[in-house]
Amino acid sequence: MKNASIFEYHGGPPVQLIINEERATTLKEISLNLPDITLNDRQLCDLELLATGVFSPLDGFMTRPDYESVLDRMRLQSNVLWPIPICLGISDTKARTLEVGQSVTLRDQEGFLLAIMHIEDMWPVDREKEASLVYGTTDTTHQGVKYLLSAEGEYYIGGKLEVLSVPLHSDFKQLRMTPQEIRRVYQKLKWKRILGFQTRNPIQRLQFEMTVKAMRQAKANLLLLPVTGMTKPGDFDHYTRVRCYRAVTRHYPPDSFVLNLLPLSMRLAGPREALLHTIIAKNYGCTHFVVGRDHASPGTDAAGKPFYESRAAQELTEEHSGNIGVTIIPFEELVYLPFEDEYRSSDQIPEGEQYISFSSSDIRERIRTGRRIPEWATITEVVAELKKAYPSPDEQGFTIFLTGLSGAGKSTVAKVLYARFLEIGDRPVTLLDGDIVRRNLSSQLSFSKEDRDINVRRIGFVAGEITKNRGIAICAPIAPYNGTRAEIRNAIENYGGFVEVHVSTPIKVCEKRDRKGMYAKARAGLIKGFTGVDDPYEIPESPEVRIDTTELTPDEAAQEILLFLGQKGYI
Ligand code: PPS
C-alpha cells in the first residue's frame, strides 16, 4: 500500500497470526494429542489482539526476557517500546504438567479450539514485583493489581502462536475490523490523517465536543475505538454503549468517522496503559491520538487518593509520541459554562466565571439511580438508549440478601417480605431461603468453607438471573464470608439493585431461641463447625440495612427494609 509507512509502528505492517486452512487442518489433527489450556476472559481478549495485529509487533505471549525487559525499561528485547506485559498465566498445578518445547492448545470456555501455542519459556511470576513496576502499587483496591495478585496464575508461559480462529463474537460483526482491514477502509476513503479516540464510556456532549475539537485541531478524520473487552467494574455494558455510539455518530459529518470495536481487556494502569493505547491506535493506522486527564485511570485508593497524577498519562505519551509515530492531542478537563452554553477547557476559564464539571461517572450514577440528567450534558438519543437498558429503580429488578447467624430471624423476615411484595404485585418474587436452597440446589454440599462458598455463589447466580429479568429475589442464607458476599454484590449490581441486610441478632438471643435445637447439638459437640459456635461469621461492614430482631416483631423488621427500598425508589 502506498503511504503505508506513515501508519506503521516499529517499521513493519501489523502482525497477522491467523493461519491458512491447510495449516489449520494439520494443526487440528495434531491438537488431539496436545494438552489444553482454557482461556479466561482477559486471556481471550489478549489472544484476539495478538492474533489480529492490534498488539503488533508481538507475535505471541511474551517470553521471560521480553517480560523482564518490559518491566524494567518499558521495551521489548528488540528495543521496541512496550509498556505492559502480555503474558499467559497458568496455575502451578498446570505448570507441573507442561514443559518448554511442548505445544499446547488454547481453547475458549466451551472448549472451542482457538490457537496452538509453542511454549518457548515458562517461569514463576513475582506478582508483587510486577504490580509495583507496572501499576506503581500493590494495593488491591486497584482493579489491575487485584486481578494480578488474585486471579493471575503463579506461572507465565510464553511463545509463538498459530491462530485457527479468533474468539467468536456474534454481536456487531461489522464493527470488528482488524488493523489490516481498517487500512483498506482508509485507502478507500483516501484518509491520510486519522485521529484515534478510545473510550469505555458512552459519548455524551462533553466527549462529542472533545472529539470535534480534536478533529479540527488535527485536521483529521475520526477512528472511534470503544473498548468492548473487560473495562472498569460498574461501566455500562458494551451492547448498550455500542447502540449509543451508533446513535451519536449521526452527529458527525458523513464519512468523517469509522466506528470499530476494541476487544481490549483494560489493566487500568494509567500512564503505562495510555502508552499501550497509543501503540494500539498506531497499529490501527492513527496519526493522532486523544489522551485526556486521568486516561485509563483506576480511580482512587481506599483513602480516596488517586493512584496516578492526573497529567501523568499525557506526559508519558507525549514523551514517547515521536518514537511511536503518533501525535498526542492532550485534553484538559472540559467544563460547561452555563451562561455561554458551551464547553471549554478548564484551564481557559476566565477569572470568576461560573462553570460546571459533570463527568461520565456523574452520568452513570444518575442513570443508575433514575435521576434527571441536565439537557446540556447529554445527547438525547444516547440518554434514551441508556434509559432503555438501565431503567430507573422502580422498573429494575433487585435482590434482598439477608445474612446473619442461624436463628437470627432471616427466614421469618424473608417470608414477611415475600408476602408484602406479592401484595404490591408489580414484579415476580422468588424466595431463596437457606433451607430451601440446601434441599434443592445444594443438597450434596457440606458446611465446609468451600461448600458454603459454592452454596452462596449458587444463590447469588440464581438471584442475579432473577434480578436481570427485573424480578425480586429474596435470599436468606447465613453467608458467613465477606469475600463471597462482595463477589455476589458485584455480579448482581450489574443487573439491578442489591440490598444487603445484616440480621444482626446477637448469638445469645439466637441460641436462646434455638428453634431447631442446632445450637444445643453444636455445644454438645454433635455438630462440628457450626456458625457462631466453632465456625466464623464475618460481620458485614456496611450493609444497606442492619436489623437486630431481639426487640422487633417480624413485621417491624420487614418494615425497615421496605422503607429503605421506598427511599431508594425501588418500590
Ligand atoms: S451457608 O453458610 O450460607 O452455606 O449456610 P445455609 O445454607 O444458610 O444453611 C444454614 C442452615 O443449615 C443448618 N446447619 C448449619 N448452619 C450453620 N453451620 C452448620 N454447621 C450447620 N449445619 C446445619 C442451620 O439450621 C441453618 O439454618 P438457619 O435457617 O440459618 O437457621
Residues whose N, C-alpha, C, O or C-beta is under 5 A from the ligand:
A	BS01	PPS	L405 S406 G407 G434 R438 F447 R452 N455 A476 P477 I478 A479 P480 M518 K528 G529 F530 T531
